[in-house]
């Protein structure tokens, strides 16, 4: 074997080790090994490199292709979480439809275009005709307002059962937080505050479908909170050059990412504890701000089914902001349900794409 092929082999081995580190990071809290967690963010790139190497070695040295093949086999579950293929959908006899949607405060601060965005969101919601909608980054102003949101959505959808919890209250009775709309009667409500970040929150809503009570969790898990200067690194063609010149810029971004990883781990554990204690069938809608190859994701996937994995197709990327991302918006459900027709809606009404799924309670469980 020549020196060039040897070099490629060692690069292949290094990529395999990084993939194994990404797998390991889903089992270890970021509060224990924070920087291991960064490998999960790079999973799509590491995966593509491994696949390219595997096919390359099949034509050069088949035995070396085993390096990538075995690594990919060990992480097959992660591959399923990243890329889903559903060849046929389960036929549901009595489905109800659930949507999770981070509406990015209806583009509130875009004074010229916000009404158009809000109205387009409402038209989209009317067309989709969901039974339960979990909003994150919801905005509402009480009293007189020149930008109504909740009342217009309620009227357009014919929904009066609403559970809202606001994390921010600004001047003139303006509120920001999480909100759940339900066509089913809401019979009980609960909250899960996060001690490590008052900006994020989880609520759970007990809704009555026929004679069955379903507990719907609506969780907005810890954001990274990058600043405008940080976003320039991703969106400004001169950003990387300028950031290279700033010695502390990279450390600042890495530090914010690491803090977000650690914060999300605590919040995910807290929500998971409430899910385990639930006396009703559980549905979880979440803007998790984390990818499927993460400790945070595993805290829910070990308890619940991911509707994208069970009845979705493709990669399912949901975040469409400047920062490169993967799938960070989810709908999970427990063993009491079956799912069909998971959809990542290809609409640009926010910096997140809405996701929805049809669910049905299993009566003979």
C-alpha positions in Angstrom: 0.0 0.0 0.0 1.4 3.4 -1.0 1.8 6.3 1.3 -1.3 8.1 0.0 -3.6 5.1 0.7 -2.0 4.7 4.1 -2.8 8.4 4.8 -6.4 7.9 3.7 -6.7 4.8 5.9 -5.5 6.8 9.0 -8.0 9.6 8.2 -10.7 6.9 7.9 -9.7 5.5 11.3 -9.7 9.0 12.8 -13.2 9.7 11.4 -14.4 6.3 12.8 -13.1 7.3 16.3 -14.9 10.6 16.1 -18.1 8.8 15.2 -17.7 6.5 18.1 -17.2 9.5 20.3 -20.4 11.0 19.0 -22.3 7.8 19.9 -20.7 7.8 23.4 -21.8 11.4 24.0 -25.4 10.5 23.8 -25.0 8.3 27.0 -22.8 10.7 29.0 -24.2 14.0 30.4 -22.5 17.1 29.0 -22.1 18.2 32.6 -19.5 15.3 32.9 -17.8 15.5 29.6 -19.0 18.7 27.9 -16.6 18.9 24.9 -17.3 15.3 23.9 -20.8 16.6 23.0 -19.5 18.7 20.1 -19.0 15.5 18.1 -22.8 15.0 17.9 -23.1 18.4 16.1 -20.7 17.1 13.5 -22.4 13.8 13.1 -23.8 14.5 9.6 -20.4 15.4 8.2 -18.7 12.5 10.0 -21.4 10.1 8.6 -20.9 11.3 5.0 -17.1 10.9 5.3 -17.5 7.4 6.6 -19.9 6.4 3.8 -17.5 7.9 1.2 -14.6 6.0 2.6 -16.6 2.7 2.8 -17.5 2.9 -0.9 -13.9 4.0 -1.8 -12.3 1.1 -0.1 -14.7 -1.4 -1.7 -13.0 -0.7 -4.9 -9.4 -0.5 -3.5 -9.0 -2.7 -0.4 -12.3 -4.3 0.7 -11.0 -5.3 4.1 -10.4 -1.7 5.0 -14.0 -0.9 4.2 -14.9 -2.8 7.3 -13.6 0.2 9.4 -16.5 2.4 8.3 -18.9 -0.5 7.9 -18.6 -1.7 11.5 -18.6 1.9 12.8 -21.9 2.6 10.9 -23.4 -0.6 12.1 -22.6 0.2 15.7 -24.4 3.5 15.2 -27.3 2.2 13.2 -29.9 3.7 15.6 -28.4 7.1 15.2 -28.6 6.8 11.4 -32.3 6.0 11.8 -32.8 9.1 13.9 -31.0 11.2 11.3 -32.5 9.7 8.2 -35.9 8.0 8.2 -37.5 5.8 5.5 -41.2 4.8 5.9 -42.2 2.6 3.0 -45.9 2.3 4.1 -48.0 4.3 6.6 -50.0 2.7 9.4 -53.7 2.9 8.7 -55.4 4.7 11.6 -59.1 4.4 12.2 -59.6 7.3 14.6 -56.6 9.7 14.3 -56.1 13.1 15.7 -53.4 15.5 14.5 -50.7 17.2 16.5 -48.4 20.0 15.5 -45.4 21.6 17.1 -44.4 25.0 15.8 -41.8 27.5 17.0 -43.3 30.7 15.5 -40.4 33.0 16.4 -42.8 35.6 18.0 -44.6 36.0 14.6 -41.6 38.0 13.4 -42.7 40.7 15.8 -39.8 43.1 15.3 -40.2 43.2 11.5 -42.7 46.1 11.6 -43.3 46.2 7.9 -43.8 42.4 7.3 -45.0 41.0 10.6 -48.7 41.2 9.9 -48.2 39.4 6.6 -46.2 36.6 8.4 -48.8 36.3 11.1 -51.6 36.1 8.7 -49.8 33.5 6.6 -49.2 31.4 9.7 -52.9 31.6 10.6 -53.9 30.6 7.0 -51.4 27.7 7.2 -52.9 26.5 10.5 -56.4 26.7 9.2 -55.4 24.6 6.1 -53.7 22.0 8.2 -56.6 21.6 10.7 -54.7 20.3 13.7 -56.4 19.0 16.8 -53.6 20.1 19.2 -51.0 22.7 18.4 -48.0 23.4 20.6 -46.3 26.7 20.0 -42.9 27.8 21.2 -41.7 31.4 21.2 -45.4 32.5 21.2 -46.2 36.2 21.5 -49.3 37.7 22.9 -50.3 41.2 24.1 -53.2 41.7 26.5 -55.6 44.5 26.2 -55.5 47.0 23.3 -52.9 46.0 20.7 -52.1 46.8 17.1 -50.7 43.3 16.6 -53.2 40.7 17.9 -52.2 37.0 17.7 -53.9 34.7 20.2 -57.4 36.1 19.6 -57.0 35.8 15.8 -55.8 32.2 16.0 -58.5 31.2 18.4 -61.2 32.7 16.2 -59.8 31.3 12.9 -59.4 27.8 14.3 -62.5 27.8 16.5 -60.4 26.9 19.5 -61.1 28.3 23.0 -59.2 25.7 25.1 -55.8 27.3 25.5 -52.9 26.7 28.0 -50.4 29.4 28.0 -47.3 30.1 30.1 -45.2 33.2 29.5 -41.5 33.5 30.5 -41.2 37.1 29.7 -43.4 40.1 30.4 -42.4 43.4 28.8 -44.1 46.8 28.9 -47.6 47.3 27.7 -48.7 43.7 28.7 -46.6 42.0 26.1 -45.8 38.3 26.8 -43.5 35.7 25.3 -43.5 31.9 26.1 -45.1 28.6 25.2 -48.8 28.0 24.4 -50.9 24.9 23.6 -54.2 25.2 21.7 -56.5 22.2 21.8 -59.8 21.3 20.1 -60.3 18.8 22.9 -61.4 20.1 26.3 -58.5 20.9 28.6 -59.3 19.4 32.0 -56.0 20.0 33.8 -52.8 22.0 33.5 -49.3 21.8 34.9 -45.9 23.5 34.6 -42.2 22.4 34.8 -40.0 25.5 35.4 -36.3 25.2 34.7 -34.2 26.6 37.6 -31.1 27.0 35.4 -32.8 29.2 32.8 -36.1 31.2 33.3 -36.1 31.9 29.5 -37.1 28.3 28.7 -40.1 26.4 30.0 -42.3 23.3 29.8 -46.0 23.0 30.3 -48.2 19.9 30.2 -51.9 19.9 29.3 -54.4 17.1 30.0 -56.9 17.0 27.2 -60.0 14.8 27.0 -60.5 12.9 23.7 -63.8 11.1 24.1 -63.4 9.2 27.4 -59.6 9.2 27.3 -57.2 11.7 28.9 -54.0 12.5 27.1 -51.2 14.5 28.6 -49.5 16.8 26.1 -46.1 18.2 27.0 -45.0 21.4 25.3 -41.3 22.0 26.0 -38.9 24.7 24.8 -35.5 23.4 25.8 -32.5 25.6 26.4 -31.4 27.9 23.5 -27.8 28.6 22.6 -28.4 32.3 22.8 -25.8 33.3 20.2 -25.4 37.1 19.8 -25.6 39.1 16.5 -21.8 39.1 16.3 -21.7 35.4 16.5 -24.2 34.9 13.7 -22.0 37.0 11.4 -19.5 34.0 11.5 -22.2 31.9 9.7 -23.9 34.5 7.6 -21.3 37.2 6.6 -18.7 36.2 4.0 -16.2 38.4 5.8 -17.2 37.0 9.2 -14.8 34.0 9.3 -11.9 36.2 8.4 -12.7 38.8 11.0 -13.3 36.1 13.6 -10.0 34.4 12.9 -8.4 37.8 13.8 -10.2 37.9 17.1 -8.4 35.4 19.4 -11.3 35.0 21.8 -14.2 34.7 19.2 -14.0 31.0 18.8 -13.7 30.4 22.5 -16.7 32.6 23.1 -18.9 30.6 20.7 -17.6 27.3 22.0 -18.3 28.4 25.6 -21.9 29.4 24.7 -22.4 26.0 23.0 -21.0 24.1 26.0 -23.2 26.1 28.4 -26.2 25.3 26.3 -25.4 21.6 26.2 -25.1 21.5 30.0 -28.3 23.5 30.5 -30.3 21.3 28.2 -29.1 18.1 29.9 -30.6 19.3 33.2 -33.8 20.4 31.6 -34.3 17.2 29.6 -33.8 15.1 32.7 -36.4 17.2 34.6 -39.0 16.8 31.8 -38.2 13.1 31.5 -38.9 12.6 35.2 -42.4 14.1 34.7 -43.0 11.9 31.7 -42.1 8.8 33.7 -44.5 9.9 36.5 -47.4 10.6 34.1 -50.6 8.7 34.9 -51.9 9.4 31.4 -50.7 8.5 27.9 -48.0 11.0 26.8 -47.4 13.2 23.8 -44.3 15.4 23.8 -43.9 18.4 21.5 -40.6 20.2 21.7 -38.2 22.7 20.2 -35.3 20.9 21.8 -32.5 23.0 20.2 -30.6 19.8 19.9 -29.9 17.2 17.3 -30.9 13.5 17.3 -27.3 12.6 18.2 -27.3 14.1 21.6 -27.7 13.3 25.3 -30.8 15.5 25.4 -32.5 13.6 22.6 -31.7 10.3 24.2 -33.5 11.2 27.5 -36.7 11.3 25.5 -36.1 8.6 22.9 -35.4 6.0 25.7 -38.9 6.6 27.0 -40.9 7.5 23.9 -41.2 6.9 20.2 -40.0 9.6 17.8 -42.8 10.1 15.3 -40.3 11.2 12.6 -38.5 7.8 12.9 -41.7 5.8 13.1 -43.6 7.5 10.2 -41.5 10.2 8.6 -39.2 10.3 5.6 -35.9 12.0 4.7 -33.6 14.1 6.9 -36.3 16.3 8.4 -34.2 19.4 9.0 -36.4 21.9 10.9 -34.2 24.9 11.7 -33.7 27.3 8.8 -31.8 30.2 10.4 -28.2 31.2 9.6 -26.5 28.6 11.9 -26.0 25.2 10.2 -28.3 22.7 11.9 -30.2 19.5 11.8 -33.5 18.4 13.1 -34.3 20.1 16.4 -38.1 20.1 16.5 -39.8 16.9 17.6 -43.1 15.1 18.4 -42.7 12.1 20.6 -45.3 9.7 21.9 -45.5 6.7 24.3 -46.6 3.1 23.8 -50.3 4.0 24.0 -50.2 5.4 20.5 -49.6 4.6 16.9 -48.5 7.2 14.4 -48.8 8.0 10.7 -47.9 10.7 8.2 -45.3 12.6 10.1 -44.6 15.8 8.1 -41.9 18.4 8.2 -43.8 21.3 6.5 -41.8 23.1 3.9 -42.9 26.6 4.7 -40.7 29.6 5.6 -43.0 31.3 8.1 -40.4 31.3 11.0 -36.8 30.3 11.6 -38.3 26.8 12.4 -40.3 24.6 10.1 -43.5 23.2 11.8 -43.8 19.5 12.2 -47.0 17.4 12.5 -48.2 13.8 12.9 -51.4 11.8 13.1 -51.8 9.8 16.2 -54.3 7.2 17.5 -54.8 5.7 20.9 -54.4 2.0 21.1 -57.4 0.7 22.8 -56.3 -2.9 23.4 -52.9 -2.2 24.9 
